[in-house]
Amino acid sequence: MNKEKSVRKLILIDLDKTLIDRNYKTTLPEAHLATFFTEVQGVGVTIGISSDSAIGTIEDFARRCSIRGPIIAENGSLVSTLAKPGIFEKNMPGKNFFPKLRGVLSEKLHDKTTVVIIGNANPLAVLLKGSNYNLGVVDTIILINGYRQASISFFVIKKTRGVWKSTNGSMEKVLEAVKEIAIANLGIYYDECCFDINPEYGICIIRKKGMQKSSAIPRIKRKYPGYRIFVIGDSMGDFYDVEGITHCAVSNASREFKKRCQLVAKKPYSKGVVELIGEIVKQ
């Protein structure tokens, strides 16, 4: 690759269903991606991640894949750079009541037939779904992501006919209890909460109303003045209605998002990301 000498470029990559698939895995070996990203960053292109995932999850992934640029995490609520691992800037308004609420939920949701686990929820959910583990009288598992700092996410997995599954009914039942607990413990702050259910993943994310990935772009522009910004994603959640953004889609992206993009890959997931970055470097 020839070193870019004109316009400096910043590429922000989404994770879920963009760089990783539904099972939270890359479709190219991580070592291959690390080599590729290192080469691209070596010619003066900055690569970062913009995702709704937890800040800790993204930082860990970025380290493994040698991504050294900025991180937008938890749907724009936090901004970080790997130059200061573990250090992030709060990008959401008002009080951060989520860590305290997470602790209360883990205590109140537990009963004799329900187990609450706080930790690395995503791989645990993949492991449990479709399995037939025998946990005695326990028929419901609530997995709360312990890495989030400015939001809460949880899976609800119910044993149905001997198999652990995510169902709309089990999620709705737990969500009703979650809202009751939140109302009792947050008071006036409850009205600041948005409850976002993703039935495809069987997950609920609680975040502050109005937060989106593009909320962090003004802060990113201040850190990277004069850069041309590219966003690679798969859905309208990756469309930033901000001037000066070039949008790029992997081939598995939604039709609506593809219509808004200036570049569309022929390949899905990780392979599509590599394809798009190759095109961006040439520009």
Contacts in CASP RR format, 6 or more apart in sequence:
PFRMAT RR
TARGET T0000
AUTHOR 0000-0000-0000
METHOD contacts of the structure
MODEL  1
MNKEKSVRKLILIDLDKTLIDRNYKTTLPEAHLATFFTEVQGVGVTIGIS
SDSAIGTIEDFARRCSIRGPIIAENGSLVSTLAKPGIFEKNMPGKNFFPK
LRGVLSEKLHDKTTVVIIGNANPLAVLLKGSNYNLGVVDTIILINGYRQA
SISFFVIKKTRGVWKSTNGSMEKVLEAVKEIAIANLGIYYDECCFDINPE
YGICIIRKKGMQKSSAIPRIKRKYPGYRIFVIGDSMGDFYDVEGITHCAV
SNASREFKKRCQLVAKKPYSKGVVELIGEIVKQ
1 39 0 8 1.000
1 40 0 8 1.000
1 42 0 8 1.000
1 43 0 8 1.000
1 281 0 8 1.000
2 43 0 8 1.000
3 42 0 8 1.000
3 43 0 8 1.000
3 44 0 8 1.000
4 43 0 8 1.000
4 44 0 8 1.000
4 45 0 8 1.000
4 281 0 8 1.000
7 226 0 8 1.000
7 227 0 8 1.000
7 228 0 8 1.000
8 44 0 8 1.000
8 46 0 8 1.000
8 224 0 8 1.000
8 226 0 8 1.000
8 227 0 8 1.000
8 228 0 8 1.000
9 44 0 8 1.000
9 45 0 8 1.000
9 46 0 8 1.000
9 227 0 8 1.000
9 228 0 8 1.000
9 229 0 8 1.000
9 230 0 8 1.000
9 280 0 8 1.000
9 281 0 8 1.000
9 283 0 8 1.000
10 45 0 8 1.000
10 46 0 8 1.000
10 47 0 8 1.000
10 48 0 8 1.000
10 69 0 8 1.000
10 70 0 8 1.000
10 220 0 8 1.000
10 224 0 8 1.000
10 227 0 8 1.000
10 228 0 8 1.000
10 229 0 8 1.000
10 230 0 8 1.000
11 45 0 8 1.000
11 46 0 8 1.000
11 47 0 8 1.000
11 48 0 8 1.000
11 229 0 8 1.000
11 230 0 8 1.000
11 231 0 8 1.000
11 232 0 8 1.000
11 277 0 8 1.000
11 280 0 8 1.000
12 48 0 8 1.000
12 49 0 8 1.000
12 50 0 8 1.000
12 70 0 8 1.000
12 72 0 8 1.000
12 220 0 8 1.000
12 229 0 8 1.000
12 230 0 8 1.000
12 231 0 8 1.000
12 232 0 8 1.000
13 19 0 8 1.000
13 47 0 8 1.000
13 48 0 8 1.000
13 49 0 8 1.000
13 50 0 8 1.000
13 67 0 8 1.000
13 232 0 8 1.000
13 233 0 8 1.000
13 273 0 8 1.000
14 49 0 8 1.000
14 50 0 8 1.000
14 51 0 8 1.000
14 231 0 8 1.000
14 232 0 8 1.000
14 233 0 8 1.000
14 234 0 8 1.000
14 238 0 8 1.000
15 49 0 8 1.000
15 51 0 8 1.000
15 53 0 8 1.000
15 58 0 8 1.000
15 61 0 8 1.000
16 24 0 8 1.000
16 51 0 8 1.000
16 52 0 8 1.000
16 53 0 8 1.000
16 234 0 8 1.000
17 234 0 8 1.000
17 235 0 8 1.000
17 250 0 8 1.000
17 252 0 8 1.000
17 269 0 8 1.000
18 232 0 8 1.000
18 233 0 8 1.000
18 234 0 8 1.000
18 238 0 8 1.000
18 250 0 8 1.000
18 253 0 8 1.000
18 269 0 8 1.000
18 273 0 8 1.000
19 26 0 8 1.000
19 49 0 8 1.000
19 232 0 8 1.000
19 269 0 8 1.000
19 270 0 8 1.000
19 273 0 8 1.000
20 26 0 8 1.000
20 27 0 8 1.000
20 269 0 8 1.000
20 270 0 8 1.000
21 27 0 8 1.000
21 269 0 8 1.000
22 200 0 8 1.000
22 201 0 8 1.000
23 126 0 8 1.000
24 122 0 8 1.000
24 123 0 8 1.000
24 126 0 8 1.000
26 33 0 8 1.000
26 65 0 8 1.000
26 269 0 8 1.000
26 270 0 8 1.000
27 268 0 8 1.000
27 269 0 8 1.000
27 270 0 8 1.000
27 271 0 8 1.000
28 270 0 8 1.000
28 271 0 8 1.000
28 274 0 8 1.000
30 64 0 8 1.000
30 65 0 8 1.000
33 65 0 8 1.000
33 66 0 8 1.000
33 270 0 8 1.000
33 274 0 8 1.000
34 64 0 8 1.000
34 65 0 8 1.000
34 66 0 8 1.000
35 66 0 8 1.000
36 274 0 8 1.000
36 277 0 8 1.000
37 47 0 8 1.000
37 65 0 8 1.000
37 66 0 8 1.000
37 67 0 8 1.000
38 66 0 8 1.000
40 47 0 8 1.000
40 277 0 8 1.000
40 278 0 8 1.000
40 281 0 8 1.000
41 47 0 8 1.000
41 66 0 8 1.000
41 68 0 8 1.000
41 69 0 8 1.000
43 281 0 8 1.000
45 277 0 8 1.000
45 280 0 8 1.000
45 281 0 8 1.000
46 68 0 8 1.000
46 69 0 8 1.000
46 70 0 8 1.000
46 224 0 8 1.000
46 227 0 8 1.000
47 67 0 8 1.000
47 68 0 8 1.000
47 69 0 8 1.000
47 277 0 8 1.000
48 62 0 8 1.000
48 67 0 8 1.000
48 68 0 8 1.000
48 69 0 8 1.000
48 70 0 8 1.000
48 71 0 8 1.000
49 58 0 8 1.000
49 61 0 8 1.000
49 62 0 8 1.000
49 67 0 8 1.000
49 69 0 8 1.000
49 71 0 8 1.000
49 72 0 8 1.000
49 73 0 8 1.000
50 71 0 8 1.000
50 72 0 8 1.000
50 76 0 8 1.000
50 213 0 8 1.000
50 216 0 8 1.000
50 231 0 8 1.000
50 238 0 8 1.000
51 58 0 8 1.000
51 72 0 8 1.000
51 73 0 8 1.000
51 213 0 8 1.000
52 73 0 8 1.000
52 74 0 8 1.000
52 75 0 8 1.000
52 205 0 8 1.000
52 213 0 8 1.000
53 73 0 8 1.000
53 74 0 8 1.000
54 73 0 8 1.000
54 74 0 8 1.000
54 145 0 8 1.000
54 146 0 8 1.000
54 147 0 8 1.000
54 148 0 8 1.000
54 149 0 8 1.000
54 151 0 8 1.000
54 153 0 8 1.000
55 71 0 8 1.000
55 73 0 8 1.000
55 74 0 8 1.000
55 78 0 8 1.000
55 80 0 8 1.000
55 86 0 8 1.000
55 88 0 8 1.000
55 147 0 8 1.000
55 148 0 8 1.000
55 149 0 8 1.000
55 150 0 8 1.000
56 73 0 8 1.000
56 86 0 8 1.000
56 147 0 8 1.000
56 149 0 8 1.000
57 120 0 8 1.000
57 122 0 8 1.000
57 145 0 8 1.000
57 147 0 8 1.000
58 71 0 8 1.000
58 73 0 8 1.000
58 80 0 8 1.000
59 71 0 8 1.000
59 80 0 8 1.000
59 82 0 8 1.000
59 85 0 8 1.000
59 86 0 8 1.000
61 67 0 8 1.000
62 68 0 8 1.000
62 69 0 8 1.000
62 71 0 8 1.000
62 82 0 8 1.000
63 82 0 8 1.000
63 85 0 8 1.000
67 82 0 8 1.000
68 82 0 8 1.000
68 83 0 8 1.000
69 81 0 8 1.000
69 82 0 8 1.000
70 79 0 8 1.000
70 80 0 8 1.000
70 81 0 8 1.000
70 220 0 8 1.000
70 223 0 8 1.000
70 224 0 8 1.000
71 78 0 8 1.000
71 79 0 8 1.000
71 80 0 8 1.000
71 81 0 8 1.000
71 82 0 8 1.000
71 88 0 8 1.000
72 78 0 8 1.000
72 79 0 8 1.000
72 213 0 8 1.000
72 216 0 8 1.000
72 220 0 8 1.000
73 79 0 8 1.000
73 80 0 8 1.000
73 88 0 8 1.000
73 150 0 8 1.000
74 148 0 8 1.000
74 149 0 8 1.000
74 150 0 8 1.000
74 151 0 8 1.000
74 207 0 8 1.000
74 211 0 8 1.000
75 151 0 8 1.000
75 205 0 8 1.000
75 207 0 8 1.000
75 211 0 8 1.000
75 212 0 8 1.000
75 213 0 8 1.000
75 215 0 8 1.000
76 91 0 8 1.000
76 92 0 8 1.000
76 211 0 8 1.000
76 212 0 8 1.000
76 213 0 8 1.000
76 214 0 8 1.000
76 215 0 8 1.000
76 216 0 8 1.000
77 90 0 8 1.000
77 91 0 8 1.000
77 92 0 8 1.000
77 149 0 8 1.000
77 150 0 8 1.000
77 151 0 8 1.000
77 207 0 8 1.000
77 208 0 8 1.000
77 211 0 8 1.000
77 215 0 8 1.000
78 88 0 8 1.000
78 89 0 8 1.000
78 90 0 8 1.000
78 91 0 8 1.000
78 92 0 8 1.000
78 149 0 8 1.000
78 150 0 8 1.000
79 88 0 8 1.000
79 89 0 8 1.000
79 91 0 8 1.000
79 216 0 8 1.000
79 219 0 8 1.000
79 220 0 8 1.000
80 86 0 8 1.000
80 87 0 8 1.000
80 88 0 8 1.000
80 89 0 8 1.000
81 223 0 8 1.000
88 149 0 8 1.000
89 219 0 8 1.000
90 96 0 8 1.000
90 150 0 8 1.000
91 215 0 8 1.000
91 216 0 8 1.000
91 219 0 8 1.000
92 150 0 8 1.000
92 208 0 8 1.000
92 211 0 8 1.000
92 215 0 8 1.000
93 208 0 8 1.000
95 189 0 8 1.000
96 149 0 8 1.000
96 150 0 8 1.000
97 186 0 8 1.000
97 189 0 8 1.000
98 148 0 8 1.000
98 149 0 8 1.000
98 150 0 8 1.000
98 151 0 8 1.000
98 152 0 8 1.000
98 206 0 8 1.000
99 149 0 8 1.000
100 185 0 8 1.000
101 152 0 8 1.000
101 182 0 8 1.000
101 185 0 8 1.000
101 186 0 8 1.000
101 206 0 8 1.000
102 118 0 8 1.000
102 144 0 8 1.000
102 146 0 8 1.000
102 148 0 8 1.000
102 152 0 8 1.000
103 118 0 8 1.000
104 181 0 8 1.000
104 185 0 8 1.000
105 116 0 8 1.000
105 144 0 8 1.000
105 152 0 8 1.000
105 154 0 8 1.000
105 178 0 8 1.000
105 181 0 8 1.000
106 116 0 8 1.000
106 118 0 8 1.000
106 144 0 8 1.000
108 177 0 8 1.000
108 181 0 8 1.000
109 116 0 8 1.000
109 142 0 8 1.000
109 174 0 8 1.000
109 177 0 8 1.000
109 178 0 8 1.000
109 181 0 8 1.000
110 116 0 8 1.000
112 137 0 8 1.000
113 137 0 8 1.000
113 138 0 8 1.000
113 139 0 8 1.000
113 140 0 8 1.000
114 138 0 8 1.000
114 139 0 8 1.000
114 140 0 8 1.000
114 141 0 8 1.000
114 142 0 8 1.000
115 135 0 8 1.000
115 138 0 8 1.000
115 140 0 8 1.000
115 141 0 8 1.000
115 142 0 8 1.000
116 142 0 8 1.000
116 144 0 8 1.000
117 124 0 8 1.000
117 141 0 8 1.000
117 142 0 8 1.000
117 143 0 8 1.000
117 144 0 8 1.000
118 144 0 8 1.000
118 145 0 8 1.000
118 146 0 8 1.000
119 143 0 8 1.000
119 144 0 8 1.000
119 145 0 8 1.000
119 146 0 8 1.000
119 147 0 8 1.000
120 145 0 8 1.000
120 146 0 8 1.000
120 147 0 8 1.000
121 143 0 8 1.000
121 144 0 8 1.000
121 145 0 8 1.000
121 146 0 8 1.000
121 153 0 8 1.000
121 154 0 8 1.000
121 155 0 8 1.000
122 145 0 8 1.000
124 143 0 8 1.000
124 155 0 8 1.000
125 143 0 8 1.000
125 155 0 8 1.000
125 157 0 8 1.000
125 166 0 8 1.000
125 201 0 8 1.000
125 202 0 8 1.000
125 203 0 8 1.000
128 141 0 8 1.000
128 143 0 8 1.000
128 157 0 8 1.000
128 164 0 8 1.000
129 157 0 8 1.000
129 164 0 8 1.000
129 165 0 8 1.000
129 166 0 8 1.000
130 163 0 8 1.000
130 164 0 8 1.000
130 165 0 8 1.000
131 163 0 8 1.000
131 164 0 8 1.000
132 162 0 8 1.000
132 163 0 8 1.000
132 164 0 8 1.000
133 164 0 8 1.000
135 141 0 8 1.000
135 159 0 8 1.000
138 159 0 8 1.000
139 158 0 8 1.000
139 159 0 8 1.000
140 156 0 8 1.000
140 157 0 8 1.000
140 158 0 8 1.000
140 159 0 8 1.000
140 170 0 8 1.000
140 174 0 8 1.000
141 155 0 8 1.000
141 156 0 8 1.000
141 157 0 8 1.000
141 158 0 8 1.000
141 164 0 8 1.000
142 154 0 8 1.000
142 155 0 8 1.000
142 156 0 8 1.000
142 157 0 8 1.000
142 174 0 8 1.000
143 154 0 8 1.000
143 155 0 8 1.000
143 157 0 8 1.000
144 152 0 8 1.000
144 153 0 8 1.000
144 154 0 8 1.000
145 152 0 8 1.000
145 153 0 8 1.000
145 154 0 8 1.000
150 207 0 8 1.000
150 208 0 8 1.000
151 205 0 8 1.000
151 206 0 8 1.000
151 207 0 8 1.000
151 208 0 8 1.000
151 211 0 8 1.000
152 205 0 8 1.000
152 206 0 8 1.000
152 207 0 8 1.000
153 203 0 8 1.000
153 204 0 8 1.000
153 205 0 8 1.000
153 206 0 8 1.000
154 174 0 8 1.000
154 178 0 8 1.000
154 203 0 8 1.000
154 204 0 8 1.000
155 166 0 8 1.000
155 201 0 8 1.000
155 202 0 8 1.000
155 203 0 8 1.000
156 166 0 8 1.000
156 170 0 8 1.000
156 171 0 8 1.000
156 173 0 8 1.000
156 174 0 8 1.000
156 202 0 8 1.000
156 204 0 8 1.000
157 164 0 8 1.000
157 165 0 8 1.000
157 166 0 8 1.000
157 170 0 8 1.000
158 164 0 8 1.000
158 165 0 8 1.000
158 166 0 8 1.000
158 167 0 8 1.000
158 170 0 8 1.000
159 165 0 8 1.000
160 167 0 8 1.000
166 201 0 8 1.000
166 202 0 8 1.000
168 199 0 8 1.000
171 197 0 8 1.000
171 199 0 8 1.000
171 202 0 8 1.000
171 204 0 8 1.000
175 195 0 8 1.000
175 197 0 8 1.000
175 204 0 8 1.000
178 195 0 8 1.000
178 204 0 8 1.000
178 206 0 8 1.000
179 195 0 8 1.000
182 190 0 8 1.000
182 193 0 8 1.000
182 206 0 8 1.000
183 190 0 8 1.000
186 193 0 8 1.000
192 208 0 8 1.000
192 209 0 8 1.000
193 206 0 8 1.000
193 207 0 8 1.000
193 208 0 8 1.000
193 209 0 8 1.000
194 206 0 8 1.000
194 207 0 8 1.000
194 208 0 8 1.000
194 209 0 8 1.000
194 210 0 8 1.000
194 211 0 8 1.000
195 204 0 8 1.000
195 205 0 8 1.000
195 206 0 8 1.000
196 204 0 8 1.000
196 205 0 8 1.000
196 206 0 8 1.000
196 207 0 8 1.000
197 203 0 8 1.000
197 204 0 8 1.000
198 204 0 8 1.000
198 205 0 8 1.000
212 237 0 8 1.000
213 237 0 8 1.000
213 238 0 8 1.000
213 240 0 8 1.000
214 240 0 8 1.000
214 241 0 8 1.000
214 242 0 8 1.000
217 229 0 8 1.000
217 240 0 8 1.000
217 242 0 8 1.000
217 245 0 8 1.000
220 229 0 8 1.000
221 227 0 8 1.000
221 229 0 8 1.000
228 244 0 8 1.000
228 246 0 8 1.000
229 244 0 8 1.000
229 245 0 8 1.000
229 246 0 8 1.000
230 245 0 8 1.000
230 246 0 8 1.000
230 247 0 8 1.000
230 248 0 8 1.000
230 280 0 8 1.000
231 238 0 8 1.000
231 240 0 8 1.000
231 245 0 8 1.000
231 246 0 8 1.000
231 247 0 8 1.000
231 248 0 8 1.000
232 238 0 8 1.000
232 248 0 8 1.000
232 249 0 8 1.000
232 250 0 8 1.000
232 273 0 8 1.000
232 276 0 8 1.000
232 277 0 8 1.000
233 247 0 8 1.000
233 248 0 8 1.000
233 249 0 8 1.000
233 250 0 8 1.000
233 253 0 8 1.000
233 257 0 8 1.000
234 249 0 8 1.000
234 250 0 8 1.000
234 252 0 8 1.000
234 253 0 8 1.000
234 254 0 8 1.000
234 257 0 8 1.000
235 253 0 8 1.000
235 254 0 8 1.000
235 257 0 8 1.000
236 254 0 8 1.000
236 256 0 8 1.000
236 257 0 8 1.000
236 260 0 8 1.000
237 257 0 8 1.000
238 247 0 8 1.000
238 257 0 8 1.000
239 247 0 8 1.000
239 257 0 8 1.000
239 260 0 8 1.000
240 247 0 8 1.000
246 262 0 8 1.000
246 263 0 8 1.000
247 257 0 8 1.000
247 260 0 8 1.000
247 261 0 8 1.000
247 262 0 8 1.000
247 263 0 8 1.000
248 261 0 8 1.000
248 262 0 8 1.000
248 263 0 8 1.000
248 264 0 8 1.000
248 265 0 8 1.000
248 276 0 8 1.000
248 280 0 8 1.000
249 257 0 8 1.000
249 258 0 8 1.000
249 261 0 8 1.000
249 263 0 8 1.000
249 264 0 8 1.000
249 265 0 8 1.000
250 265 0 8 1.000
250 267 0 8 1.000
250 268 0 8 1.000
250 269 0 8 1.000
250 272 0 8 1.000
250 273 0 8 1.000
250 276 0 8 1.000
251 264 0 8 1.000
251 265 0 8 1.000
251 266 0 8 1.000
251 267 0 8 1.000
251 268 0 8 1.000
251 272 0 8 1.000
252 268 0 8 1.000
252 269 0 8 1.000
253 261 0 8 1.000
253 264 0 8 1.000
258 264 0 8 1.000
263 276 0 8 1.000
263 279 0 8 1.000
263 280 0 8 1.000
265 271 0 8 1.000
265 272 0 8 1.000
265 273 0 8 1.000
265 275 0 8 1.000
265 276 0 8 1.000
266 272 0 8 1.000
266 275 0 8 1.000
267 274 0 8 1.000
267 275 0 8 1.000
END
